[in-house]
Structure formats: structure tokens, C-alpha cells
Amino acid sequence: MEKLRLQQAQQLIKEAGKRETAVQKLKAPQKGTINADTFTKSLNGLIEAEEFIYSSRPSHELDEEESKQFCDKILSVRSELDEILADFGVIEKESVEEEIRNLSEDILILTSKSNFKKVFTKFGIDSQKIVVAGVPLEASDMKILNPKIPDAALAGISKKIEHVKNDIERKIESLNLKKIFVIVETDKAGEILGKRAKEIYKAEVVFLDNLKDITPEEFKEIIS
């Protein structure tokens, strides 16, 4: 059993230096310090992934949900091994922006203001994977935000909502996006947008007190 785990770890280390966007040359290890916590996390991740080997016997075939869980475990381990290898100079340490770019490959971000989009793109998010709603996802929610809004104005709001929803669906399909994050500030408009997105798209909702003050490191943790 330990031999199998060692072989798996060795194979993952070989793969850790590779990137889809570019081939990375492995360098000779330099003097460094082992991050014991990260190493332990990678081993635990391998052990958790190993369970799929036994649960999928004898064919080792996984259905779509099982495949996702298994690959998520492996990708997590690879990320941790990359971190360890970078500490010893074997591979170049990724910038936070590059990490965010990799983590957001299959993510659509829905937010409420254009200036929030600027923050996300600065962090490394592809602008094509961001939708600025500007309106709720249901016309009736405008009555909550503005009880005095005339009914005649709701027709125009409905058209804007239809445009936003079409934009979301188009991006999901054309960019093969799997997850939606609603990242908004903690205000009434943000709460309503998040609630509806969770109902309609099963989105993950994140509220921030002041979105412009968030750091790239904090943002990376949100989408990880």
C-alpha cells in the first residue's frame, strides 16, 4: 500500500511541473525548507483519491460526478505539490494572478457593477467570463429595491433582464463554464441578485463589505 502511494506521489510530482499553456522545464532542486502542512495535505489528498481505485473495482470506470470528485482531488494535490516544488526552485512559482487565471478556467462571475468587473480583470479573470447584471434577475425584485417604480418602467427592466440572462447562458455554453460565482457587496441589490442567482443557476454567492479593498490572495481563496 505504501509503495503504491509512493508511486502515485512520484507520478504526480512529474506532472506537477507541466502546464496546459506552456511546457515548464524542471530545474535542479535548491536548498529549501519543507512546508510540512502542505506536504501532509497533499498526502491526505492522495489517500482520499485512492479510495476511488477501490470503490470503482474492477473496471475503475467513474461516472460524471465521480470523475469530477476524483479530478478535483488530483488537481488539489497537484497544486500543493507545485507549491512544494516551487519552494525548492524546481519550478517557477506562479504569480497570484496566474493562479487565479488557472482556477477560473470554468467559472463565470456575476456581479452588480462595472467597477467590480475592473477589479476582477485586474486579478487575472478573463473579462469574457464576467457578467455585470446592473439589474435584478426578476423584474418583480425592482419593487423591493424601489417600491415607487411605476409598472410601465418594469417593461424596460424586463428587457434588460432578458439580455443579462441570455448573456449568462451564451457564456456558459460557448466557454464551457461549469460554476457561477456571484460576488457582490453586502447591500440590498447584491443580496437580491445573489438570492435569485442561487435559485436559478445554483450559484455560489459571496458577499463582501468593500469589494474594492479585497486583495488578490483573498480573491484566490474565494474561488478555490
Sequence and secondary structure as in RCSB ss.txt:
>XXXX:A:sequence
MEKLRLQQAQQLIKEAGKRETAVQKLKAPQKGTINADTFTKSLNGLIEAEEFIYSSRPSHELDEEESKQFCDKIL
SVRSELDEILADFGVIEKESVEEEIRNLSEDILILTSKSNFKKVFTKFGIDSQKIVVAGVPLEASDMKILNPKIP
DAALAGISKKIEHVKNDIERKIESLNLKKIFVIVETDKAGEILGKRAKEIYKAEVVFLDNLKDITPEEFKEIIS
>XXXX:A:secstr
 HHHHHHHHHHHHHHHT  SSS        S    HHHHHHHHHHHHHHHHHHHHTTTTT   HHHHHHHHHHHH
HHHHHHHHHHHHTTSS    HHHHHHHHTTTEEEEES HHHHHHHHHTT  GGGEEE  S SSGGGHHHH TT  
HHHHHHHHHHHHHHHHHHHHHHHHTT  EEEEEEESSHHHHHHHHHHHHHH  EEEEES GGG  HHHHHHHH 
